[in-house]
Amino acid sequence: MPQRAVPVTFRRAARLTLGRDQLLNVIELLLEPLVLVVSLWVVALAIEGRIGGHDIILSLIVFSLTFPGSSRLTASPWRVARDIALTWLAMSGLLFLFGYGSHYIDYFNRNVLLTWWWAAPLSQISAHFLLRAAAPTIRQLQGRARRVVVAGMNEQGLDLADSLNHDLYANVELLGFFDDREPGRLNQRSDHPLLGKILDLPAYAKKNGVDVIYLSLPMASQQRILALLDELRDTTSSIYFVPDTFVTDLIQGRVDTVGSIPVVAVCETPFTGFSGFVKRASDVVLSLIVLVLISPLLLVLALGVRLSSPGPVIFRQRRYGLDGNQIVVYKFRSMKVLEDGDSIEQARKDDARLTRFGAFMRSTSLDELPQFLNVLQGTMSVVGPRPHAVAHNEMYRKLIKGYMLRHKVRPGITGWAQVNGFRGETETLEKMKARIDCDLEYLRNWSLRLDLFIVAKTVWVVLKSENVY
């Protein structure tokens, strides 16, 4: 009677940066949160001579919002300063609104908060550049470079090699590739040599003290992978499998378990478990605060719409929301027509359908403000892929592969595409594809910090008023 296979227990990696020194990686994870906390404590001690209980609570909130820290070692100095400044503006603004609304801000010394407001980002920027200067020394503390080989000279294997080569702070030595194909059939864009066939890898690993092996083999090669893994049991190499992401587009790919059975997420929303709670809570808090603060502006805009042209103040249009379900999105009416049918023409420059007041609202995105009511309803989020009219969805889902994956999350008032130049009219299929690529990138890399960055950058983009008609 055959024996039943013993279930394998998988554990999640807290964070894995391929080829990065673990000590350097840990410092990067902790640097930004700790600098913000320490800068607050230093300012409090300098001005008040003590660290109060309210300072401790604020420290815990800030640490939880910023942990884990971002990896910025390979970014340009300008991008480091810009990203830190924009992220801090968004987060400090949110903290101020929360503190003002809850009256928690009354517990703080105003001089402490004002000093910390400018000292915190300067401390972060300084700390990152100090880490960059100290990184070579930290890397040397790890000892010799880790010897790495890649099994599979395919696209993802070559991309992995490029990532390792371009990471100036990686403490690795890429020895080369193993592949069964003849040299003439291989992509030779890598400077690293072909060391042999796949079956030569175990012996090479033992002889040359290979530390890490990356298996970049197609999913169809299951038997070959199993045979290779069996041979590699006789080595001390760490082994990682590089998923064949060219077979399918991974969205929030990760290892999970159902009971004791391991499963691999290929396409999943980032808003599961605690992340879903954080996303929804931040949406509700932020939308409530914004609606209270802009209520006089909403009244003025409503009056302007009413007086500028005949028709309703609020324009309701059907869009696709979470999981592809239809929702009704609210906007201030900016056109002389109310289009919500099977064929809808996108707004364009000098569009004759726009009212004069509507053109002003669209150029400043003020017509979108009623969508904060959608956020409270739970049909939208503050940040997410922008919802398109149903007619446009039905057209583009047939033309763009993976288009509907953007509906794994609630649509947003603003999004990653909108702050990267794809705001307003998308008159070509290529522009719409670029917008969808940004939406999918947001799904893969979501974090609360990214949301705050997008909110801050949206203000700048709206002030420039580009590409909006």
TILUM-953198 format. One line per field, with one value per residue (C-alpha): z, x, y; residue number from 1; residue in three letters. Coordinates in nm, 3 decimals. Each point is the difference from the previous one (the first is absolute). Last residue first. Layout:
# TILUM-953198
zz <- c(Z,...)
xx <- c(X,...)
yy <- c(Y,...)
n <- c(NUM,...)
res <- c(ALA,...)
This chain:
# TILUM-953198
zz <- c(-2.059,0.215,-0.139,0.236,0.282,0.168,0.329,-0.058,-0.041,0.322,0.201,-0.153,0.118,0.363,-0.045,-0.196,0.275,0.265,-0.197,-0.046,0.378,0.059,-0.214,-0.342,-0.219,-0.224,-0.018,-0.079,-0.281,-0.138,-0.012,-0.159,-0.272,-0.054,-0.063,-0.244,-0.184,-0.018,-0.147,-0.259,-0.098,-0.094,0.109,0.371,0.129,0.361,0.223,-0.127,0.097,0.293,0.271,-0.177,-0.061,0.370,0.097,0.092,0.097,0.019,-0.130,0.258,-0.043,-0.214,-0.271,-0.150,-0.105,-0.262,-0.246,0.013,-0.379,-0.163,-0.303,0.115,0.350,-0.173,-0.164,0.286,0.242,-0.219,-0.009,0.376,0.059,0.151,0.367,0.093,0.144,0.375,0.260,0.196,-0.029,-0.170,0.053,0.380,0.052,0.172,-0.308,-0.229,0.207,-0.060,-0.364,0.036,-0.042,-0.360,-0.165,0.182,-0.223,-0.063,-0.379,0.037,0.221,-0.238,-0.302,0.191,0.067,-0.372,-0.083,-0.175,-0.291,-0.256,0.106,-0.033,0.097,0.038,0.211,-0.087,-0.230,0.148,-0.183,0.186,0.207,0.289,-0.157,0.179,-0.237,0.058,0.175,0.336,0.233,0.345,0.032,0.165,-0.099,-0.015,0.035,-0.226,0.126,-0.161,0.315,0.162,-0.222,-0.362,-0.083,-0.042,-0.009,0.227,-0.067,0.298,-0.049,-0.228,-0.320,-0.136,-0.026,0.201,0.294,0.124,-0.058,0.187,0.290,0.033,-0.013,0.280,0.215,-0.050,0.095,0.330,0.070,-0.076,0.356,0.110,-0.321,0.031,0.360,-0.079,-0.314,0.190,0.287,-0.223,-0.252,0.271,0.169,-0.329,-0.090,0.351,0.026,-0.338,0.100,0.318,-0.193,-0.378,-0.193,-0.242,-0.228,-0.144,-0.325,0.009,0.367,0.062,0.213,0.276,0.170,0.382,0.045,-0.320,-0.013,-0.164,-0.224,-0.181,-0.329,0.059,-0.372,-0.211,-0.376,-0.153,-0.189,-0.013,0.378,-0.007,0.372,0.116,0.235,0.270,0.125,0.276,-0.076,0.246,-0.260,-0.005,-0.013,-0.336,-0.181,0.115,-0.086,-0.354,-0.045,0.127,-0.234,-0.301,0.080,0.037,-0.320,-0.112,0.266,-0.188,0.181,0.187,0.290,0.199,0.179,0.297,0.185,-0.267,0.159,-0.329,0.005,0.162,-0.223,-0.314,0.079,0.057,-0.314,-0.263,-0.044,-0.114,-0.274,0.025,0.118,-0.249,0.062,0.151,-0.229,-0.053,-0.326,-0.141,-0.036,-0.061,-0.309,-0.144,0.334,-0.013,0.255,0.322,0.218,0.288,0.058,0.143,0.300,0.144,0.293,0.271,0.268,-0.150,0.061,-0.360,-0.106,-0.378,-0.025,0.221,-0.189,-0.335,0.109,0.098,-0.337,-0.169,0.196,-0.072,-0.373,-0.028,0.084,0.244,0.315,0.153,0.201,0.310,0.215,0.310,0.033,0.279,0.352,0.112,0.179,-0.342,-0.097,0.300,-0.109,-0.355,0.135,0.223,-0.261,-0.106,0.364,0.060,-0.307,0.136,0.346,-0.141,-0.202,0.301,0.234,-0.246,-0.026,0.382,0.077,-0.198,0.176,0.321,0.056,-0.062,0.220,0.290,-0.023,0.019,0.324,-0.032,0.193,-0.211,-0.309,0.135,-0.076,-0.202,-0.319,0.044,0.076,-0.296,-0.233,0.131,-0.037,-0.359,-0.081,0.164,-0.217,-0.328,0.060,0.120,-0.314,-0.220,0.180,0.013,-0.367,-0.110,0.208,-0.115,-0.361,-0.003,0.149,-0.270,0.115,0.057,0.378,0.036,0.146,0.185,0.370,0.138,0.198,-0.080,0.126,0.300,0.105,-0.032,0.216,0.263,0.013,0.036,0.302,0.152,-0.054,0.171,0.297,0.036,-0.091,0.216,-0.003,-0.175,-0.294,-0.037,0.140,-0.232,-0.301,0.079,0.053,-0.330,-0.186,0.160,-0.121,-0.355,-0.018,0.132,-0.265,-0.287,0.103,0.108,-0.329,-0.151,0.299,-0.036,-0.369,0.070,0.254,-0.240,-0.283,-0.318,-0.262,-0.049,0.245,0.211,0.245,0.292,-0.182,0.059,0.143,-0.182,0.172,-0.223,0.019,0.039,-0.310,0.064,-0.020,-0.276,0.103)
xx <- c(-0.951,0.294,0.348,0.183,-0.148,0.335,-0.185,-0.175,0.335,0.137,-0.308,0.010,0.361,-0.109,-0.285,0.228,0.264,-0.263,-0.123,0.358,0.053,-0.313,0.154,-0.086,0.276,-0.167,-0.335,0.169,0.197,-0.330,-0.140,0.319,-0.016,-0.367,0.097,0.271,-0.251,-0.237,0.277,0.082,-0.367,-0.002,-0.213,0.050,-0.154,0.055,0.283,0.264,0.309,0.130,-0.220,-0.316,0.133,0.076,-0.353,-0.251,-0.366,0.046,-0.157,-0.043,0.245,0.016,-0.156,0.340,0.015,-0.267,0.256,0.223,0.048,-0.113,-0.233,-0.305,0.002,0.037,-0.342,-0.211,0.182,-0.057,-0.376,-0.005,0.160,0.346,0.091,0.342,0.228,0.043,0.045,-0.286,-0.201,-0.331,-0.325,0.030,-0.275,0.249,0.224,-0.296,-0.066,0.364,-0.105,-0.177,0.347,0.055,-0.131,0.277,0.254,0.173,-0.034,-0.330,-0.148,0.103,-0.139,-0.325,-0.032,0.026,-0.230,0.157,-0.178,0.200,0.321,0.291,0.245,-0.165,-0.268,-0.037,-0.288,-0.254,-0.174,-0.215,-0.166,0.083,0.028,-0.158,0.047,0.081,0.317,0.171,-0.253,0.155,0.094,-0.151,0.084,-0.268,0.136,0.002,0.177,0.334,0.149,0.011,-0.144,-0.108,-0.158,-0.353,-0.027,-0.174,0.041,-0.078,-0.122,-0.287,-0.073,-0.003,0.331,0.232,-0.231,-0.049,0.363,0.125,-0.239,0.127,0.358,-0.066,-0.173,0.285,0.252,-0.181,0.008,0.373,0.126,-0.280,0.022,0.379,-0.015,-0.266,0.185,0.328,-0.148,-0.208,0.277,0.263,-0.230,-0.067,0.368,0.108,-0.276,0.090,0.365,-0.100,-0.150,-0.009,0.040,0.281,-0.256,0.102,0.134,0.260,-0.025,0.195,-0.150,0.157,-0.224,0.014,-0.338,-0.022,0.345,0.147,0.297,-0.003,-0.086,-0.174,-0.086,0.209,-0.038,0.001,0.246,0.255,0.015,0.181,0.058,0.366,0.054,0.256,0.264,0.255,0.306,0.127,0.020,-0.113,-0.365,0.083,-0.049,-0.362,-0.065,0.128,-0.230,-0.298,0.081,0.035,-0.332,-0.176,0.139,-0.335,0.028,0.303,0.336,0.160,0.139,0.216,0.291,0.170,0.323,0.203,0.307,0.181,0.020,-0.337,-0.188,0.175,-0.098,-0.363,-0.012,0.124,-0.352,-0.122,0.261,0.314,0.160,-0.158,0.202,-0.103,0.000,-0.375,-0.172,0.067,-0.358,0.044,-0.077,0.355,0.149,-0.183,-0.277,0.045,0.063,0.231,0.094,0.289,0.216,-0.206,0.205,-0.219,0.020,-0.268,0.053,0.057,-0.319,0.033,0.163,-0.258,-0.291,0.159,0.046,-0.369,-0.097,0.215,-0.172,-0.343,0.074,0.159,0.351,-0.132,0.178,0.156,0.322,0.099,0.311,-0.055,0.261,0.248,-0.066,-0.326,0.187,0.126,-0.354,-0.028,0.319,-0.130,-0.338,0.142,-0.025,-0.349,-0.103,0.114,-0.198,-0.312,0.047,0.034,-0.322,-0.187,0.131,-0.100,-0.344,-0.044,0.151,-0.261,-0.312,0.194,0.055,-0.367,-0.120,0.232,-0.077,-0.373,0.041,-0.224,-0.311,-0.224,0.083,-0.222,-0.298,-0.149,-0.050,0.322,0.205,-0.145,0.053,0.354,0.082,-0.129,0.206,0.306,-0.046,-0.049,0.278,0.231,-0.060,0.064,0.323,0.135,-0.078,0.160,0.316,0.058,-0.087,0.254,0.270,-0.061,-0.144,0.221,0.015,-0.367,-0.155,-0.310,-0.055,-0.214,-0.155,-0.118,-0.358,0.070,0.295,-0.204,-0.282,0.240,0.186,-0.328,-0.085,0.346,-0.025,-0.342,0.157,0.255,0.367,0.175,0.203,-0.278,0.189,0.313,-0.160,-0.301,0.223,0.221,-0.304,-0.157,0.329,0.035,-0.344,0.048,0.350,-0.125,-0.273,0.236,0.296,-0.172,-0.050,0.315,0.205,-0.144,0.095,0.354,0.038,-0.153,0.230,-0.207,0.016,-0.374,-0.186,-0.228,-0.250,-0.180,0.015,-0.320,0.014,-0.093,-0.086,0.029,-0.279,0.125,-0.081,-0.225,0.174,-0.093,-0.162)
yy <- c(6.801,-0.104,-0.070,0.239,0.207,0.083,0.045,-0.333,-0.178,0.153,-0.096,-0.348,-0.038,0.020,-0.248,-0.236,0.010,-0.071,-0.301,-0.124,0.027,-0.203,-0.272,-0.139,-0.144,-0.258,0.176,0.333,-0.164,-0.129,0.354,0.135,-0.267,0.093,0.362,-0.106,-0.218,0.299,0.213,-0.267,-0.029,0.368,0.297,-0.047,0.324,0.104,-0.113,-0.239,0.203,-0.203,0.153,-0.117,-0.351,-0.053,0.094,0.269,-0.016,-0.375,-0.321,-0.277,-0.286,-0.317,0.218,0.082,-0.367,0.081,0.136,-0.308,-0.005,0.323,0.004,-0.195,0.152,0.338,0.008,-0.136,0.227,0.305,-0.063,-0.057,0.340,-0.023,-0.010,0.142,-0.269,0.052,0.270,0.165,-0.319,-0.068,-0.193,0.004,0.255,0.231,-0.020,0.071,0.312,0.098,-0.028,0.335,0.164,-0.119,0.319,0.190,-0.175,0.337,-0.007,-0.185,0.272,0.280,-0.186,-0.053,0.374,0.069,-0.290,-0.296,-0.168,0.199,-0.176,0.246,-0.278,-0.338,-0.170,-0.366,-0.099,-0.239,-0.285,-0.253,0.269,0.231,0.344,0.298,0.296,0.368,-0.100,0.057,-0.162,-0.036,-0.363,-0.309,-0.358,-0.270,-0.353,-0.305,-0.310,-0.087,-0.150,0.347,0.271,0.035,0.335,0.133,0.378,0.248,0.371,0.223,0.356,-0.099,0.192,0.352,0.185,0.228,0.077,-0.357,-0.097,0.307,-0.063,-0.356,0.128,0.252,-0.262,-0.246,0.270,0.060,-0.379,-0.021,-0.055,-0.233,-0.202,-0.029,-0.123,-0.258,-0.115,-0.042,-0.198,-0.228,-0.068,-0.056,-0.253,-0.181,-0.035,-0.097,-0.262,-0.148,-0.015,-0.182,-0.290,0.041,0.323,-0.086,-0.168,-0.333,-0.149,-0.276,-0.093,-0.321,-0.275,-0.209,-0.260,0.003,0.167,0.199,0.157,0.307,0.078,0.332,0.164,0.335,0.020,-0.239,0.039,-0.348,-0.217,0.282,-0.002,-0.334,-0.005,0.013,-0.294,0.056,-0.245,0.054,-0.211,-0.261,-0.274,-0.365,0.099,0.161,-0.331,-0.031,0.363,-0.067,-0.299,0.199,0.289,-0.232,-0.164,0.336,0.157,0.147,0.270,0.136,0.008,0.288,-0.199,0.240,-0.165,0.167,-0.075,-0.179,-0.159,-0.067,-0.380,-0.064,0.246,-0.127,-0.359,0.099,0.223,-0.244,-0.142,0.342,0.016,0.209,0.321,0.243,0.314,0.334,0.302,-0.031,0.099,-0.348,-0.120,-0.370,-0.208,0.021,-0.105,-0.336,-0.044,-0.193,0.307,0.090,0.362,0.203,0.080,0.287,0.131,0.146,0.269,0.220,0.371,0.105,-0.176,0.013,-0.342,-0.173,0.152,-0.084,-0.361,-0.018,0.144,-0.266,-0.275,0.151,0.009,-0.344,-0.124,-0.260,-0.116,0.312,-0.004,0.199,0.019,0.213,0.275,-0.046,0.125,0.163,0.279,0.109,0.095,0.230,0.175,0.041,0.124,0.275,0.276,-0.113,-0.028,0.357,0.105,-0.168,0.152,0.352,-0.036,-0.137,0.270,0.273,-0.161,0.001,0.342,0.196,-0.135,-0.073,0.372,0.080,-0.286,0.083,0.373,-0.074,-0.197,-0.299,-0.111,0.227,-0.211,-0.275,0.226,-0.291,0.203,0.196,-0.309,-0.190,0.295,0.048,-0.369,0.003,0.308,-0.154,-0.311,0.187,0.252,-0.278,-0.207,0.303,0.093,-0.356,-0.057,0.328,-0.039,-0.359,0.088,0.282,-0.222,-0.266,-0.332,-0.306,0.029,0.092,-0.314,0.115,-0.048,-0.280,0.161,0.354,0.002,-0.225,0.218,0.318,-0.136,-0.135,0.331,0.192,-0.215,0.055,0.377,0.004,-0.177,0.278,0.005,0.259,0.324,0.190,0.153,-0.215,-0.315,0.029,0.070,-0.300,-0.225,0.102,-0.049,-0.346,-0.109,0.128,-0.146,-0.335,-0.035,0.095,-0.215,-0.320,-0.185,0.148,-0.117,-0.350,-0.008,0.115,-0.279,-0.252,0.093,0.027,-0.276,-0.018,0.221,-0.215,0.140,-0.158,-0.332,-0.194,-0.347,-0.318,-0.328,-0.306,-0.255,-0.360,-0.203,-0.298,-0.334,-0.237,-0.333)
n <- c(469,468,467,466,465,464,463,462,461,460,459,458,457,456,455,454,453,452,451,450,449,448,447,446,445,444,443,442,441,440,439,438,437,436,435,434,433,432,431,430,429,428,427,426,425,424,423,422,421,420,419,418,417,416,415,414,413,412,411,410,409,408,407,406,405,404,403,402,401,400,399,398,397,396,395,394,393,392,391,390,389,388,387,386,385,384,383,382,381,380,379,378,377,376,375,374,373,372,371,370,369,368,367,366,365,364,363,362,361,360,359,358,357,356,355,354,353,352,351,350,349,348,347,346,345,344,343,342,341,340,339,338,337,336,335,334,333,332,331,330,329,328,327,326,325,324,323,322,321,320,319,318,317,316,315,314,313,312,311,310,309,308,307,306,305,304,303,302,301,300,299,298,297,296,295,294,293,292,291,290,289,288,287,286,285,284,283,282,281,280,279,278,277,276,275,274,273,272,271,270,269,268,267,266,265,264,263,262,261,260,259,258,257,256,255,254,253,252,251,250,249,248,247,246,245,244,243,242,241,240,239,238,237,236,235,234,233,232,231,230,229,228,227,226,225,224,223,222,221,220,219,218,217,216,215,214,213,212,211,210,209,208,207,206,205,204,203,202,201,200,199,198,197,196,195,194,193,192,191,190,189,188,187,186,185,184,183,182,181,180,179,178,177,176,175,174,173,172,171,170,169,168,167,166,165,164,163,162,161,160,159,158,157,156,155,154,153,152,151,150,149,148,147,146,145,144,143,142,141,140,139,138,137,136,135,134,133,132,131,130,129,128,127,126,125,124,123,122,121,120,119,118,117,116,115,114,113,112,111,110,109,108,107,106,105,104,103,102,101,100,99,98,97,96,95,94,93,92,91,90,89,88,87,86,85,84,83,82,81,80,79,78,77,76,75,74,73,72,71,70,69,68,67,66,65,64,63,62,61,60,59,58,57,56,55,54,53,52,51,50,49,48,47,46,45,44,43,42,41,40,39,38,37,36,35,34,33,32,31,30,29,28,27,26,25,24,23,22,21,20,19,18,17,16,15,14,13,12,11,10,9,8,7,6,5,4,3,2,1)
res <- c(TYR,VAL,ASN,GLU,SER,LYS,LEU,VAL,VAL,TRP,VAL,THR,LYS,ALA,VAL,ILE,PHE,LEU,ASP,LEU,ARG,LEU,SER,TRP,ASN,ARG,LEU,TYR,GLU,LEU,ASP,CYS,ASP,ILE,ARG,ALA,LYS,MET,LYS,GLU,LEU,THR,GLU,THR,GLU,GLY,ARG,PHE,GLY,ASN,VAL,GLN,ALA,TRP,GLY,THR,ILE,GLY,PRO,ARG,VAL,LYS,HIS,ARG,LEU,MET,TYR,GLY,LYS,ILE,LEU,LYS,ARG,TYR,MET,GLU,ASN,HIS,ALA,VAL,ALA,HIS,PRO,ARG,PRO,GLY,VAL,VAL,SER,MET,THR,GLY,GLN,LEU,VAL,ASN,LEU,PHE,GLN,PRO,LEU,GLU,ASP,LEU,SER,THR,SER,ARG,MET,PHE,ALA,GLY,PHE,ARG,THR,LEU,ARG,ALA,ASP,ASP,LYS,ARG,ALA,GLN,GLU,ILE,SER,ASP,GLY,ASP,GLU,LEU,VAL,LYS,MET,SER,ARG,PHE,LYS,TYR,VAL,VAL,ILE,GLN,ASN,GLY,ASP,LEU,GLY,TYR,ARG,ARG,GLN,ARG,PHE,ILE,VAL,PRO,GLY,PRO,SER,SER,LEU,ARG,VAL,GLY,LEU,ALA,LEU,VAL,LEU,LEU,LEU,PRO,SER,ILE,LEU,VAL,LEU,VAL,ILE,LEU,SER,LEU,VAL,VAL,ASP,SER,ALA,ARG,LYS,VAL,PHE,GLY,SER,PHE,GLY,THR,PHE,PRO,THR,GLU,CYS,VAL,ALA,VAL,VAL,PRO,ILE,SER,GLY,VAL,THR,ASP,VAL,ARG,GLY,GLN,ILE,LEU,ASP,THR,VAL,PHE,THR,ASP,PRO,VAL,PHE,TYR,ILE,SER,SER,THR,THR,ASP,ARG,LEU,GLU,ASP,LEU,LEU,ALA,LEU,ILE,ARG,GLN,GLN,SER,ALA,MET,PRO,LEU,SER,LEU,TYR,ILE,VAL,ASP,VAL,GLY,ASN,LYS,LYS,ALA,TYR,ALA,PRO,LEU,ASP,LEU,ILE,LYS,GLY,LEU,LEU,PRO,HIS,ASP,SER,ARG,GLN,ASN,LEU,ARG,GLY,PRO,GLU,ARG,ASP,ASP,PHE,PHE,GLY,LEU,LEU,GLU,VAL,ASN,ALA,TYR,LEU,ASP,HIS,ASN,LEU,SER,ASP,ALA,LEU,ASP,LEU,GLY,GLN,GLU,ASN,MET,GLY,ALA,VAL,VAL,VAL,ARG,ARG,ALA,ARG,GLY,GLN,LEU,GLN,ARG,ILE,THR,PRO,ALA,ALA,ALA,ARG,LEU,LEU,PHE,HIS,ALA,SER,ILE,GLN,SER,LEU,PRO,ALA,ALA,TRP,TRP,TRP,THR,LEU,LEU,VAL,ASN,ARG,ASN,PHE,TYR,ASP,ILE,TYR,HIS,SER,GLY,TYR,GLY,PHE,LEU,PHE,LEU,LEU,GLY,SER,MET,ALA,LEU,TRP,THR,LEU,ALA,ILE,ASP,ARG,ALA,VAL,ARG,TRP,PRO,SER,ALA,THR,LEU,ARG,SER,SER,GLY,PRO,PHE,THR,LEU,SER,PHE,VAL,ILE,LEU,SER,LEU,ILE,ILE,ASP,HIS,GLY,GLY,ILE,ARG,GLY,GLU,ILE,ALA,LEU,ALA,VAL,VAL,TRP,LEU,SER,VAL,VAL,LEU,VAL,LEU,PRO,GLU,LEU,LEU,LEU,GLU,ILE,VAL,ASN,LEU,LEU,GLN,ASP,ARG,GLY,LEU,THR,LEU,ARG,ALA,ALA,ARG,ARG,PHE,THR,VAL,PRO,VAL,ALA,ARG,GLN,PRO,MET)
